[in-house]
Amino acid sequence: MSDRIEILPAPESTRRQFCAHACQAASLAAAASLAAACGGGSPTSPSSGSNAPQLSSVNGAVSGRAVSVTIDASGPLAANGSAALVQSSLGQFLISRVNDTTYTVLTAVCTHQSCTVSGFQNSRFVCPCHGSQFTTSGSVSNGPATQALRSFAASFANGVVTFSA
């Protein structure tokens, strides 16, 4: 009898399988870390870094391409410096009250990755997906967005803000 144990080399297919599985695992780990760094990888999923208070929503009435928003004395746009998210059949818009007779209207679509901008903090509109911040005139005050939000000329008369979309 022999006390000798012979160790045979592993078949080539087993090595290939191991290398393929190791590469797949490394690729998945890299993709997961990139997705986590960008707020989950979805343009509609919120990131953990953005915790601005949510804007109140108001409805906009549509006639042709004109959107009208009634300013209620007890509503979210009653005070100067306030803001709201306008819901309409033409889309979503951001509206802010500058003073008693002046309002700004912006698209609610973030220029970074098309998320709906829905937060408002420190007189800045905040995108919940990646934290971009915009002034009430639409310019970028904090990235990753690099382009301003589209603005719309607005008029105010008889308690109603009107703009063309």
C-alpha positions as CSV (number, residue, x, y, z in Angstrom):
1,M,0.0,0.0,0.0
2,S,1.0,3.5,-0.7
3,D,0.5,6.5,1.6
4,R,1.0,8.9,-1.2
5,I,-1.9,11.0,-2.4
6,E,-1.8,12.3,-5.9
7,I,-3.3,15.8,-6.6
8,L,-4.5,16.3,-10.1
9,P,-4.8,19.8,-11.7
10,A,-8.3,21.2,-12.0
11,P,-9.9,20.9,-15.4
12,E,-9.6,24.0,-17.5
13,S,-13.4,24.5,-17.7
14,T,-13.5,24.9,-13.9
15,R,-10.9,27.7,-14.0
16,R,-12.8,29.5,-16.7
17,Q,-16.0,29.2,-14.7
18,F,-14.3,30.6,-11.6
19,C,-12.8,33.6,-13.5
20,A,-16.2,34.3,-15.2
21,H,-18.0,34.2,-11.9
22,A,-15.4,36.4,-10.2
23,C,-15.6,39.0,-13.1
24,Q,-19.4,39.0,-12.9
25,A,-19.4,39.6,-9.1
26,A,-16.9,42.4,-9.4
27,S,-19.0,44.0,-12.2
28,L,-22.2,43.8,-10.1
29,A,-20.4,45.3,-7.1
30,A,-19.1,48.2,-9.2
31,A,-22.5,48.9,-10.7
32,A,-24.2,48.8,-7.3
33,S,-21.8,51.3,-5.9
34,L,-22.3,53.7,-8.9
35,A,-26.1,53.4,-8.6
36,A,-25.9,54.2,-4.8
37,A,-23.7,57.2,-5.5
38,C,-26.3,58.6,-7.9
39,G,-29.3,58.2,-5.6
40,G,-30.3,54.8,-6.8
41,G,-29.9,55.2,-10.5
42,S,-33.5,56.1,-11.2
43,P,-34.5,59.6,-12.2
44,T,-37.6,59.3,-10.0
45,S,-36.2,57.7,-6.8
46,P,-35.1,60.0,-4.0
47,S,-31.6,60.0,-2.7
48,S,-30.9,59.9,1.0
49,G,-29.1,63.2,0.8
50,S,-32.1,65.4,-0.1
51,N,-34.5,66.1,2.7
52,A,-36.0,69.4,1.7
53,P,-39.6,69.9,2.7
54,Q,-42.1,68.9,0.0
55,L,-43.9,71.6,-1.9
56,S,-47.7,71.8,-1.5
57,S,-49.6,71.1,-4.7
58,V,-52.1,73.3,-6.3
59,N,-54.2,72.6,-9.4
60,G,-53.9,74.6,-12.6
61,A,-56.9,75.1,-14.9
62,V,-56.0,74.7,-18.6
63,S,-57.5,76.5,-21.6
64,G,-55.6,76.0,-24.8
65,R,-52.0,76.5,-23.8
66,A,-52.8,78.8,-20.9
67,V,-52.6,77.6,-17.3
68,S,-54.4,79.5,-14.6
69,V,-53.8,79.2,-10.8
70,T,-56.2,80.8,-8.3
71,I,-54.4,82.3,-5.4
72,D,-56.3,81.4,-2.2
73,A,-55.8,83.6,0.8
74,S,-55.3,80.5,3.0
75,G,-53.5,78.5,0.3
76,P,-49.8,77.6,-0.1
77,L,-49.1,80.8,-2.2
78,A,-50.8,83.3,0.2
79,A,-47.5,84.7,1.6
80,N,-44.6,86.5,-0.2
81,G,-41.7,84.1,-0.5
82,S,-43.9,81.0,-0.7
83,A,-43.9,78.4,-3.4
84,A,-46.0,75.5,-4.7
85,L,-46.0,72.7,-7.3
86,V,-48.7,73.3,-10.0
87,Q,-50.4,70.2,-11.3
88,S,-52.1,70.6,-14.7
89,S,-52.9,68.6,-17.9
90,L,-50.0,70.4,-19.6
91,G,-47.5,69.2,-17.0
92,Q,-46.1,70.2,-13.6
93,F,-44.7,73.6,-12.9
94,L,-43.1,75.4,-10.0
95,I,-44.6,78.7,-8.9
96,S,-43.2,81.1,-6.4
97,R,-44.6,84.4,-5.0
98,V,-42.1,87.2,-5.2
99,N,-44.4,89.9,-3.8
100,D,-48.1,90.9,-3.7
101,T,-48.3,91.1,-7.5
102,T,-45.4,89.2,-8.9
103,Y,-45.0,85.4,-9.4
104,T,-42.4,83.3,-11.1
105,V,-43.3,80.1,-13.0
106,L,-40.7,77.4,-13.9
107,T,-40.9,73.9,-15.3
108,A,-40.7,71.3,-12.6
109,V,-38.5,69.0,-14.6
110,C,-34.9,69.0,-13.3
111,T,-32.3,69.6,-16.0
112,H,-30.0,67.0,-14.5
113,Q,-31.9,63.8,-15.1
114,S,-35.6,64.8,-15.6
115,C,-36.8,64.2,-12.0
116,T,-39.7,66.2,-10.8
117,V,-38.4,69.1,-8.6
118,S,-40.7,68.9,-5.5
119,G,-38.8,70.3,-2.6
120,F,-38.4,73.9,-1.3
121,Q,-36.0,75.1,1.3
122,N,-34.3,78.4,2.1
123,S,-35.9,80.0,-1.0
124,R,-34.5,77.3,-3.2
125,F,-36.3,74.6,-5.3
126,V,-34.7,71.3,-4.5
127,C,-34.6,68.1,-6.7
128,P,-35.2,65.1,-4.5
129,C,-33.2,62.7,-6.8
130,H,-29.7,64.1,-6.7
131,G,-30.0,67.3,-4.6
132,S,-29.8,70.0,-7.4
133,Q,-31.0,73.4,-6.2
134,F,-32.5,76.2,-8.2
135,T,-33.3,79.8,-7.3
136,T,-36.9,81.0,-7.7
137,S,-35.9,82.5,-11.0
138,G,-34.7,79.1,-12.2
139,S,-30.9,79.4,-12.2
140,V,-28.8,76.6,-10.7
141,S,-27.5,77.4,-7.2
142,N,-26.1,73.9,-6.5
143,G,-25.5,71.0,-8.9
144,P,-25.2,68.4,-10.2
145,A,-27.6,70.2,-12.6
146,T,-25.8,72.7,-14.9
147,Q,-28.7,74.2,-16.8
148,A,-31.4,76.5,-15.4
149,L,-35.0,75.5,-15.2
150,R,-37.2,76.8,-18.1
151,S,-39.2,79.8,-17.1
152,F,-42.6,81.1,-18.2
153,A,-43.8,84.7,-18.3
154,A,-46.6,85.0,-15.8
155,S,-49.3,87.6,-15.1
156,F,-51.4,88.2,-12.1
157,A,-54.9,89.8,-12.1
158,N,-58.0,89.3,-9.9
159,G,-56.4,86.7,-7.7
160,V,-55.3,84.5,-10.6
161,V,-51.8,83.8,-11.9
162,T,-51.8,82.9,-15.7
163,F,-49.0,81.7,-17.9
164,S,-48.6,80.0,-21.2
165,A,-47.0,76.5,-21.3
